[in-house]
Amino acid sequence: MQLTVECQKREEGSKPKALRRSGLLPAVLYGHNGAESVSLTINAKTAEKLVKQPGIKGSLIKLDIPDLSWTGQTLLREIQKHPWKDSLYHLSFFSVASQDSIDVEVTLNFTGTSPGVKLEGGILDTAILQLAVRCAPDQIPESIDVDISALHIGNALHIGELTLPDGVAPLGNKEQVVVQVLAPQSRGSSEASEEGEG
C-alpha cells in the first residue's frame, strides 16, 4: 500500500491550538537529514483519513513537502490523540529513504478453520495480533497470514513457526505463542472448584 500526503513547513512561533482551529494538525519529520527534524503542518481532514487506513503504522507513506523541495518515503511512527475527545493532536513521521532495513509492526491475518474449535469445541486464543519484523523499506508486507487449519485442542503456533515473506525476519522471542486452541471450561467444574476452595 502506497499513500502520498502533502505537508507544509510549520512557521516558527505558530501555536498548535491556533493551527488546529484553522484545520491544520502539527506534525514532525525525523531522519530526512541525519539527526535533524523539521516541524510540519498537515491538513487535519487528510490526517484523519490517513490514520483510519488499516495497517497504517506499517505502511510506507510518501511525504511531499513543497516548501522544502523534499519528497521521500516515510513511516508514521507516532499518533498522538486528545486524552478524552479522541481527536488527533500530533503526528510523527520517520524517513526511511536512507535505511537498509527498518523495524515495523505488521498485522496478523488468521486464515483457515481450526478443527479444535469447529469439531472439538475448543476456544481460539490469539495471543498477539501484530508481529514486529525487520525488513527493507520496500518489502513491508501489508499483513502476514497465519494458517490455523491444523490446530487441535492443546495445539499452539509460535513466532518461529510462522511462514514469512522473503526478506522479512521476526523480532523478539521465537518461542512466543501467537495463537493456541484451549480446552473448553465447563461451568459446573469451575463452580465446584470455587466451592471447594471456600
VEXPA-192149 format. One record per residue: residue in one letter; z, y, x of N, C-alpha, C, CB in turn. Coordinates in steps of 0.2 Angstrom, whole numbers. Glycine has a CB too. Layout:
<nodes>
{node A,{Z,Y,X},{Z,Y,X},{Z,Y,X},{Z,Y,X}};
...
</nodes>
This chain:
<nodes>
{node M,{0,-6,4},{0,0,0},{0,6,4},{6,0,-5}};
{node Q,{-5,11,3},{-5,17,7},{-5,23,3},{-12,17,11}};
{node L,{0,27,4},{1,33,0},{0,39,4},{8,33,-3}};
{node T,{-3,44,1},{-3,51,5},{0,56,1},{-11,53,6}};
{node V,{4,60,5},{9,65,2},{8,71,7},{16,63,2}};
{node E,{7,77,3},{6,83,7},{13,87,7},{1,88,4}};
{node C,{15,90,13},{21,94,13},{20,100,17},{26,90,18}};
{node Q,{24,105,16},{24,111,19},{30,112,24},{23,117,14}};
{node K,{29,116,29},{34,118,34},{39,122,30},{32,121,40}};
{node R,{45,121,30},{51,125,27},{52,131,31},{57,121,26}};
{node E,{52,137,27},{53,143,30},{61,143,33},{52,149,26}};
{node E,{62,146,39},{68,147,41},{73,151,37},{68,150,48}};
{node G,{79,149,36},{83,153,31},{83,151,24},{82,160,32}};
{node S,{78,147,22},{77,146,15},{83,141,12},{70,142,13}};
{node K,{85,143,7},{91,139,4},{89,133,0},{96,144,0}};
{node P,{92,127,1},{90,121,-3},{90,122,-10},{94,116,-1}};
{node K,{96,126,-13},{96,127,-20},{90,131,-23},{103,130,-22}};
{node A,{89,136,-19},{83,140,-21},{77,136,-21},{82,147,-17}};
{node L,{76,132,-16},{70,128,-16},{69,123,-22},{70,124,-10}};
{node R,{75,120,-24},{75,115,-29},{74,119,-36},{82,112,-30}};
{node R,{76,125,-37},{75,129,-43},{67,131,-43},{79,136,-43}};
{node S,{64,131,-38},{57,133,-38},{52,127,-38},{55,138,-32}};
{node G,{55,121,-39},{51,115,-40},{50,112,-33},{45,117,-43}};
{node L,{53,113,-28},{52,110,-21},{58,106,-19},{50,116,-16}};
{node L,{57,102,-15},{63,97,-13},{63,98,-5},{62,90,-15}};
{node P,{69,99,-2},{69,99,5},{68,92,8},{76,102,8}};
{node A,{65,92,14},{63,85,17},{63,87,25},{56,82,15}};
{node V,{63,81,29},{63,82,36},{59,76,39},{70,82,39}};
{node L,{55,78,44},{51,73,48},{54,72,55},{44,75,48}};
{node Y,{56,66,57},{58,64,63},{53,60,67},{65,60,63}};
{node G,{53,61,74},{49,56,78},{42,58,79},{49,50,76}};
{node H,{39,64,76},{32,65,76},{31,68,83},{30,70,71}};
{node N,{36,71,86},{35,74,93},{41,73,97},{34,82,92}};
{node G,{42,67,100},{48,65,103},{54,65,99},{49,70,109}};
{node A,{59,69,101},{66,69,98},{66,75,93},{72,69,102}};
{node E,{60,79,93},{60,85,89},{60,83,81},{54,89,91}};
{node S,{63,87,77},{62,86,70},{59,92,67},{69,84,67}};
{node V,{56,92,61},{54,98,58},{56,98,50},{46,98,58}};
{node S,{58,103,48},{60,104,41},{54,106,37},{66,110,40}};
{node L,{54,102,31},{48,102,27},{51,104,19},{44,96,27}};
{node T,{46,105,15},{47,105,8},{41,101,5},{47,112,5}};
{node I,{43,97,-1},{38,93,-4},{39,95,-12},{39,85,-3}};
{node N,{33,95,-15},{34,96,-22},{38,91,-26},{26,95,-25}};
{node A,{43,93,-30},{48,89,-32},{45,84,-37},{53,93,-37}};
{node K,{40,85,-41},{37,80,-45},{34,75,-41},{32,83,-50}};
{node T,{30,77,-36},{27,72,-31},{32,67,-28},{23,76,-26}};
{node A,{38,70,-26},{44,66,-23},{46,61,-28},{49,71,-21}};
{node E,{47,63,-34},{50,59,-39},{45,53,-40},{51,63,-46}};
{node K,{39,54,-41},{34,49,-41},{34,44,-35},{27,52,-42}};
{node L,{35,47,-29},{35,43,-23},{40,38,-23},{35,48,-17}};
{node V,{46,41,-25},{52,36,-24},{53,31,-29},{59,40,-24}};
{node K,{49,32,-35},{48,27,-40},{43,21,-38},{46,30,-47}};
{node Q,{39,22,-33},{35,17,-31},{39,10,-29},{30,19,-25}};
{node P,{37,4,-31},{40,-2,-29},{40,-3,-21},{38,-8,-33}};
{node G,{45,-5,-18},{45,-6,-11},{44,0,-7},{40,-11,-10}};
{node I,{45,6,-9},{43,12,-6},{47,13,1},{45,18,-10}};
{node K,{53,10,2},{56,10,8},{52,6,14},{63,8,8}};
{node G,{48,2,12},{45,-2,17},{37,-1,17},{46,-10,16}};
{node S,{35,5,14},{28,6,14},{26,12,18},{26,8,6}};
{node L,{20,12,21},{18,17,25},{16,23,21},{12,15,30}};
{node I,{18,29,23},{16,35,19},{12,40,24},{22,38,16}};
{node K,{6,41,22},{3,46,26},{5,53,24},{-5,45,25}};
{node L,{8,56,29},{11,63,28},{6,68,31},{18,64,31}};
{node D,{4,73,26},{-1,78,28},{3,85,28},{-7,78,23}};
{node I,{3,88,34},{7,95,35},{2,100,37},{13,94,39}};
{node P,{-2,103,33},{-7,108,35},{-5,113,39},{-11,111,29}};
{node D,{2,116,38},{4,121,42},{5,120,49},{11,123,39}};
{node L,{6,113,50},{7,111,57},{1,108,60},{13,106,58}};
{node S,{-5,107,56},{-11,104,58},{-9,97,60},{-14,107,63}};
{node W,{-4,93,56},{-2,87,58},{-3,82,52},{6,87,60}};
{node T,{-6,76,54},{-6,71,49},{-4,64,52},{-13,71,46}};
{node G,{0,60,49},{2,54,53},{5,49,48},{6,56,58}};
{node Q,{6,43,50},{9,38,47},{17,38,47},{7,31,49}};
{node T,{20,38,42},{27,38,42},{30,33,37},{30,45,39}};
{node L,{37,32,38},{41,28,33},{46,33,30},{44,22,37}};
{node L,{48,31,24},{53,35,21},{60,32,23},{52,35,13}};
{node R,{64,35,27},{70,32,29},{76,33,25},{71,35,36}};
{node E,{76,39,22},{82,40,18},{80,44,12},{87,44,22}};
{node I,{84,42,6},{83,46,0},{90,48,-3},{79,41,-6}};
{node Q,{91,55,-3},{97,57,-5},{97,59,-12},{100,63,0}};
{node K,{102,57,-16},{102,59,-23},{108,63,-25},{101,53,-28}};
{node H,{108,67,-30},{114,70,-33},{119,65,-35},{112,75,-39}};
{node P,{125,66,-33},{130,61,-35},{131,58,-42},{137,63,-33}};
{node W,{130,63,-47},{130,60,-54},{124,62,-58},{136,63,-57}};
{node K,{120,67,-56},{114,69,-60},{108,64,-59},{112,76,-59}};
{node D,{109,60,-53},{103,55,-51},{97,59,-49},{102,50,-56}};
{node S,{97,66,-48},{91,69,-46},{90,69,-39},{91,76,-49}};
{node L,{84,70,-36},{83,69,-29},{86,76,-26},{76,69,-28}};
{node Y,{88,75,-20},{91,80,-16},{88,82,-10},{99,79,-15}};
{node H,{86,76,-6},{83,77,0},{79,70,3},{88,79,6}};
{node L,{74,71,6},{70,65,9},{70,66,16},{63,64,6}};
{node S,{70,60,20},{69,60,27},{63,55,29},{76,58,31}};
{node F,{59,57,32},{53,53,35},{53,52,42},{46,57,33}};
{node F,{51,46,44},{51,45,51},{43,43,53},{56,39,53}};
{node S,{41,46,58},{34,45,61},{34,38,65},{31,51,65}};
{node V,{29,34,63},{28,28,66},{22,27,71},{28,22,61}};
{node A,{18,33,71},{12,33,75},{13,30,82},{9,40,75}};
{node S,{18,32,85},{19,30,92},{23,24,93},{22,36,96}};
{node Q,{25,20,88},{29,14,88},{25,8,89},{33,14,82}};
{node D,{26,4,93},{23,-3,94},{25,-8,88},{24,-6,101}};
{node S,{32,-7,87},{35,-11,81},{40,-7,78},{37,-18,84}};
{node I,{41,-9,72},{47,-5,68},{51,-10,64},{43,0,63}};
{node D,{57,-8,62},{61,-12,58},{61,-9,51},{68,-12,61}};
{node V,{59,-14,46},{59,-12,39},{62,-17,35},{52,-10,37}};
{node E,{64,-15,29},{66,-20,24},{61,-21,19},{73,-17,20}};
{node V,{59,-28,18},{54,-30,13},{57,-34,7},{49,-34,17}};
{node T,{54,-32,1},{57,-35,-5},{55,-43,-5},{54,-32,-11}};
{node L,{59,-47,-7},{58,-54,-8},{55,-55,-15},{64,-58,-6}};
{node N,{50,-60,-15},{47,-61,-22},{48,-69,-23},{40,-59,-22}};
{node F,{52,-71,-27},{54,-78,-28},{49,-81,-33},{61,-79,-31}};
{node T,{45,-86,-30},{40,-89,-34},{42,-97,-36},{33,-89,-30}};
{node G,{38,-100,-41},{39,-107,-42},{45,-108,-47},{40,-111,-36}};
{node T,{46,-114,-49},{51,-116,-54},{56,-121,-50},{48,-118,-60}};
{node S,{62,-120,-50},{67,-124,-47},{68,-130,-51},{73,-121,-44}};
{node P,{67,-136,-49},{69,-142,-53},{77,-142,-54},{67,-148,-50}};
{node G,{80,-139,-50},{88,-139,-50},{90,-135,-56},{91,-137,-44}};
{node V,{86,-130,-57},{88,-125,-63},{85,-128,-70},{85,-118,-62}};
{node K,{78,-130,-69},{75,-131,-76},{77,-138,-78},{67,-131,-75}};
{node L,{78,-143,-74},{79,-150,-76},{86,-152,-75},{75,-155,-72}};
{node E,{90,-149,-71},{96,-151,-69},{102,-147,-72},{97,-153,-62}};
{node G,{100,-141,-74},{105,-136,-77},{108,-132,-72},{109,-140,-81}};
{node G,{106,-132,-66},{109,-128,-61},{108,-120,-62},{107,-130,-54}};
{node I,{111,-116,-58},{111,-109,-58},{108,-107,-51},{118,-106,-59}};
{node L,{103,-103,-52},{99,-100,-46},{103,-94,-44},{92,-98,-48}};
{node D,{105,-94,-37},{109,-89,-35},{105,-86,-29},{116,-92,-32}};
{node T,{103,-79,-30},{99,-76,-25},{104,-72,-21},{94,-71,-28}};
{node A,{105,-74,-14},{110,-70,-10},{107,-64,-8},{112,-75,-4}};
{node I,{101,-63,-6},{98,-57,-4},{91,-56,-7},{97,-57,4}};
{node L,{90,-50,-9},{83,-48,-12},{79,-44,-8},{85,-43,-18}};
{node Q,{81,-42,-2},{77,-39,3},{78,-42,10},{78,-31,3}};
{node L,{73,-42,14},{74,-45,21},{72,-40,26},{69,-52,21}};
{node A,{76,-39,31},{75,-35,36},{70,-38,41},{81,-32,40}};
{node V,{65,-35,43},{60,-38,48},{58,-33,53},{54,-41,44}};
{node R,{54,-36,58},{51,-32,63},{44,-33,64},{55,-33,70}};
{node C,{40,-28,64},{33,-29,64},{29,-23,66},{30,-32,57}};
{node A,{23,-23,67},{19,-17,69},{18,-13,63},{12,-19,72}};
{node P,{18,-6,64},{17,-2,58},{12,-4,53},{16,5,60}};
{node D,{6,-6,55},{0,-8,51},{1,-15,48},{-6,-7,55}};
{node Q,{6,-18,49},{7,-25,47},{13,-26,42},{8,-30,53}};
{node I,{15,-21,39},{21,-21,35},{19,-25,28},{24,-14,33}};
{node P,{22,-30,27},{20,-34,20},{23,-30,14},{22,-41,20}};
{node E,{19,-30,9},{22,-27,3},{28,-31,0},{16,-26,-3}};
{node S,{27,-37,1},{33,-42,-1},{32,-48,2},{33,-43,-9}};
{node I,{37,-52,2},{37,-59,5},{39,-64,0},{42,-59,11}};
{node D,{34,-69,-1},{35,-74,-6},{40,-79,-4},{29,-77,-8}};
{node V,{45,-81,-8},{50,-87,-7},{49,-92,-12},{57,-84,-7}};
{node D,{46,-98,-10},{45,-103,-15},{51,-107,-16},{39,-108,-12}};
{node I,{53,-107,-22},{59,-111,-24},{58,-117,-28},{64,-106,-29}};
{node S,{52,-120,-28},{50,-125,-32},{52,-132,-29},{42,-126,-32}};
{node A,{55,-132,-23},{58,-138,-20},{66,-139,-21},{56,-140,-13}};
{node L,{69,-134,-24},{76,-133,-24},{79,-137,-29},{78,-126,-24}};
{node H,{84,-142,-28},{88,-145,-32},{95,-143,-32},{88,-153,-31}};
{node I,{99,-145,-36},{106,-143,-36},{109,-144,-29},{111,-146,-41}};
{node G,{112,-140,-26},{115,-141,-19},{111,-139,-14},{117,-148,-18}};
{node N,{104,-137,-15},{99,-135,-10},{100,-128,-9},{92,-137,-12}};
{node A,{98,-126,-3},{98,-119,-1},{92,-117,4},{104,-116,2}};
{node L,{89,-111,3},{84,-109,8},{88,-104,13},{78,-106,5}};
{node H,{86,-104,19},{89,-99,24},{84,-95,27},{93,-103,30}};
{node I,{86,-89,30},{81,-85,33},{76,-88,37},{85,-79,36}};
{node G,{79,-92,42},{75,-96,47},{70,-101,44},{79,-99,51}};
{node E,{70,-102,37},{66,-107,34},{60,-103,30},{70,-112,29}};
{node L,{60,-97,30},{55,-93,26},{49,-93,30},{58,-86,25}};
{node T,{43,-93,26},{36,-93,29},{35,-85,29},{31,-97,25}};
{node L,{34,-82,35},{32,-75,35},{25,-74,38},{37,-72,40}};
{node P,{22,-68,36},{15,-67,38},{15,-67,46},{13,-60,35}};
{node D,{9,-68,49},{9,-67,56},{11,-60,59},{1,-69,58}};
{node G,{14,-60,64},{16,-54,67},{23,-51,64},{11,-49,66}};
{node V,{26,-54,59},{32,-52,56},{38,-57,58},{31,-52,48}};
{node A,{43,-54,61},{49,-58,63},{55,-56,59},{50,-57,70}};
{node P,{59,-60,57},{65,-59,53},{70,-56,58},{68,-65,49}};
{node L,{75,-51,55},{80,-49,59},{87,-52,56},{81,-41,59}};
{node G,{92,-52,60},{98,-55,58},{99,-62,59},{99,-53,51}};
{node N,{104,-65,56},{106,-72,57},{101,-76,53},{113,-73,54}};
{node K,{98,-81,56},{93,-85,53},{96,-91,49},{88,-89,58}};
{node E,{103,-92,50},{106,-96,46},{109,-94,39},{112,-99,50}};
{node Q,{108,-87,38},{110,-84,32},{106,-87,26},{109,-76,32}};
{node V,{110,-88,20},{107,-91,14},{103,-85,11},{112,-94,10}};
{node V,{97,-87,9},{93,-82,5},{94,-84,-3},{85,-83,7}};
{node V,{93,-90,-4},{94,-92,-11},{96,-99,-12},{87,-92,-15}};
{node Q,{100,-101,-17},{103,-108,-17},{103,-110,-25},{109,-109,-14}};
{node V,{104,-116,-26},{105,-118,-33},{112,-121,-34},{100,-124,-35}};
{node L,{116,-118,-38},{123,-120,-39},{124,-125,-45},{128,-114,-40}};
{node A,{129,-129,-44},{130,-134,-50},{133,-130,-55},{135,-139,-48}};
{node P,{131,-131,-62},{134,-128,-67},{142,-129,-68},{131,-130,-74}};
{node Q,{145,-124,-69},{153,-125,-70},{154,-125,-78},{157,-119,-67}};
{node S,{157,-131,-79},{159,-132,-86},{165,-128,-88},{160,-140,-88}};
{node R,{165,-125,-94},{170,-120,-96},{177,-124,-97},{168,-117,-103}};
{node G,{177,-130,-99},{183,-134,-100},{187,-135,-94},{182,-140,-104}};
{node S,{183,-137,-88},{186,-139,-82},{189,-133,-79},{181,-142,-77}};
{node S,{186,-127,-79},{189,-121,-76},{195,-119,-80},{184,-115,-76}};
{node E,{195,-120,-87},{201,-118,-90},{207,-122,-89},{200,-118,-98}};
{node A,{205,-129,-88},{210,-134,-86},{214,-133,-79},{207,-141,-87}};
{node S,{209,-131,-75},{212,-129,-68},{216,-123,-68},{206,-129,-63}};
{node E,{214,-118,-72},{219,-112,-73},{225,-114,-76},{215,-107,-77}};
{node E,{225,-118,-81},{232,-120,-84},{236,-124,-79},{231,-124,-90}};
{node G,{233,-128,-75},{236,-132,-70},{240,-128,-65},{232,-137,-67}};
{node E,{236,-122,-63},{239,-118,-58},{245,-114,-60},{233,-113,-56}};
{node G,{245,-113,-67},{251,-109,-70},{257,-114,-70},{249,-106,-77}};
</nodes>
